[in-house]
């Protein structure tokens, strides 16, 4: 069982922000912004590539409600999901990063090597 499934099952403690019958959102333990929340489905889905359109339709308002709950919905925020090793996915369970609370920079590609990838 993956670490996020253990969080869903309450086997591992987390700082939960919002939860409903399908999704749970909690603070990231390694924040990259003043507000850094992870939103995940309660059922195990490996990544965005395996996510159904129906799940995305339900997750969209959930993520919007998380942004309201942590009061970043008016100032702005970023929603990111990483897919696979090259995309930076570290946990094999679909998760969306919700980042905000400050003017966010876009400098995380500085370590990428674009040679031969175009």
VOPAGU-2260 file (C-alpha; in pm, 1 decimal, decimal comma):
REM VOPAGU-2260
SITE   aa  ch    i         X         Y         Z
SITE  UNK   A    0       0,0       0,0       0,0
SITE  UNK   A    1     140,6     341,3     -95,7
SITE  UNK   A    2     198,4     623,1     152,6
SITE  UNK   A    3     -98,0     825,8      23,8
SITE  UNK   A    4    -331,7     527,4      57,5
SITE  UNK   A    5    -212,3     501,0     419,0
SITE  UNK   A    6    -300,0     868,2     470,0
SITE  UNK   A    7    -646,2     806,4     322,1
SITE  UNK   A    8    -690,5     511,4     560,6
SITE  UNK   A    9    -571,4     727,6     853,5
SITE  UNK   A   10    -280,5     489,8     915,5
SITE  UNK   A   11     -39,2     784,1     883,4
SITE  UNK   A   12    -124,0    1120,1    1039,3
SITE  UNK   A   13    -155,4    1424,1     815,8
SITE  UNK   A   14    -262,2    1784,2     851,4
SITE  UNK   A   15    -593,3    1757,0     664,2
SITE  UNK   A   16    -737,4    2072,9     512,6
SITE  UNK   A   17   -1046,8    1934,2     342,3
SITE  UNK   A   18   -1202,0    1593,7     285,7
SITE  UNK   A   19   -1509,2    1456,5     114,3
SITE  UNK   A   20   -1624,2    1111,4       4,0
SITE  UNK   A   21   -1387,6    1107,5    -297,2
SITE  UNK   A   22   -1085,7    1323,2    -213,7
SITE  UNK   A   23    -861,9    1443,0      65,8
SITE  UNK   A   24    -631,3    1744,8      83,8
SITE  UNK   A   25    -347,6    1790,3     332,0
SITE  UNK   A   26     -34,3    1996,9     384,4
SITE  UNK   A   27     277,6    1880,1     199,5
SITE  UNK   A   28     553,2    1778,1     443,9
SITE  UNK   A   29     816,3    1942,2     220,2
SITE  UNK   A   30     651,5    2272,8     120,3
SITE  UNK   A   31     775,6    2469,3    -180,8
SITE  UNK   A   32     555,4    2773,7    -110,6
SITE  UNK   A   33     399,8    2936,5     198,3
SITE  UNK   A   34      85,4    2734,2     118,8
SITE  UNK   A   35     152,5    2389,8     -27,5
SITE  UNK   A   36    -135,2    2145,1     -18,6
SITE  UNK   A   37    -165,9    1803,1    -182,4
SITE  UNK   A   38    -506,4    1694,3    -312,4
SITE  UNK   A   39    -550,5    1323,5    -384,7
SITE  UNK   A   40    -828,8    1083,6    -475,2
SITE  UNK   A   41    -919,0     837,5    -202,7
SITE  UNK   A   42    -901,6     550,7    -449,9
SITE  UNK   A   43    -557,2     458,5    -574,0
SITE  UNK   A   44    -481,8     595,7    -920,2
SITE  UNK   A   45    -117,7     579,9   -1029,9
SITE  UNK   A   46     -97,8     912,7   -1211,6
SITE  UNK   A   47    -280,3    1168,8   -1423,2
SITE  UNK   A   48    -245,5     934,6   -1723,2
SITE  UNK   A   49    -478,8     686,6   -1552,3
SITE  UNK   A   50    -726,6     947,8   -1427,9
SITE  UNK   A   51   -1076,9     928,6   -1571,8
SITE  UNK   A   52   -1259,2    1231,4   -1709,3
SITE  UNK   A   53   -1530,9    1171,8   -1448,3
SITE  UNK   A   54   -1276,6    1186,9   -1165,5
SITE  UNK   A   55   -1125,4    1508,4   -1305,8
SITE  UNK   A   56   -1472,8    1661,2   -1329,9
SITE  UNK   A   57   -1528,4    1589,7    -960,5
SITE  UNK   A   58   -1178,5    1687,3    -850,9
SITE  UNK   A   59   -1187,3    2031,9   -1011,0
SITE  UNK   A   60   -1440,3    2184,0    -766,5
SITE  UNK   A   61   -1268,3    2002,9    -479,0
SITE  UNK   A   62    -937,2    2174,8    -562,0
SITE  UNK   A   63   -1119,0    2509,2    -597,8
SITE  UNK   A   64   -1271,9    2456,1    -252,5
SITE  UNK   A   65    -929,5    2377,7    -106,3
SITE  UNK   A   66    -801,0    2709,9    -242,6
SITE  UNK   A   67   -1093,9    2885,5     -74,9
SITE  UNK   A   68   -1038,9    2697,2     250,8
SITE  UNK   A   69    -676,2    2818,2     275,2
SITE  UNK   A   70    -769,4    3165,1     144,5
SITE  UNK   A   71    -556,0    3174,9    -170,8
SITE  UNK   A   72    -844,4    3174,9    -419,2
SITE  UNK   A   73    -840,9    3554,2    -464,2
SITE  UNK   A   74    -466,4    3620,5    -460,5
SITE  UNK   A   75    -389,0    3334,8    -699,5
SITE  UNK   A   76    -237,4    2990,7    -685,7
SITE  UNK   A   77     -79,5    2720,3    -897,6
SITE  UNK   A   78    -203,7    2363,1    -949,3
SITE  UNK   A   79      52,7    2108,6   -1065,4
SITE  UNK   A   80      57,8    1735,1   -1115,5
SITE  UNK   A   81     373,5    1546,2   -1205,9
SITE  UNK   A   82     351,8    1239,0   -1426,8
SITE  UNK   A   83     621,5     972,3   -1428,5
SITE  UNK   A   84     989,0     985,9   -1344,9
SITE  UNK   A   85    1086,0    1253,7   -1596,8
SITE  UNK   A   86     786,6    1461,6   -1488,0
SITE  UNK   A   87     910,2    1456,2   -1129,3
SITE  UNK   A   88     645,8    1225,9    -978,8
SITE  UNK   A   89     785,4    1095,5    -650,6
SITE  UNK   A   90     480,7     909,2    -514,1
SITE  UNK   A   91     296,4     664,4    -739,2
SITE  UNK   A   92     -48,8     792,1    -644,0
SITE  UNK   A   93    -217,7    1073,3    -835,5
SITE  UNK   A   94    -176,2    1400,7    -651,2
SITE  UNK   A   95    -216,0    1767,1    -730,0
SITE  UNK   A   96       6,4    2027,5    -568,6
SITE  UNK   A   97    -181,1    2346,1    -477,9
SITE  UNK   A   98      70,8    2623,4    -416,9
SITE  UNK   A   99      13,6    2982,9    -314,6
SITE  UNK   A  100      52,3    3240,6     -43,9
SITE  UNK   A  101     319,8    3438,6    -232,0
SITE  UNK   A  102     415,6    3552,6    -581,2
SITE  UNK   A  103     540,4    3224,2    -725,9
SITE  UNK   A  104     851,6    3211,8    -943,0
SITE  UNK   A  105     895,2    2982,4   -1240,3
SITE  UNK   A  106    1256,5    2874,1   -1205,5
SITE  UNK   A  107    1233,4    2503,4   -1135,4
SITE  UNK   A  108    1344,2    2403,8   -1487,1
SITE  UNK   A  109    1697,9    2530,0   -1429,0
SITE  UNK   A  110    1825,9    2173,7   -1378,6
SITE  UNK   A  111    1658,8    2029,9   -1690,4
SITE  UNK   A  112    1871,6    1924,4   -1987,0
SITE  UNK   A  113    1681,6    2008,3   -2306,6
SITE  UNK   A  114    1953,5    1874,8   -2540,4
SITE  UNK   A  115    1812,7    1635,5   -2796,3
SITE  UNK   A  116    1456,9    1647,4   -2666,6
SITE  UNK   A  117    1301,0    1862,9   -2938,7
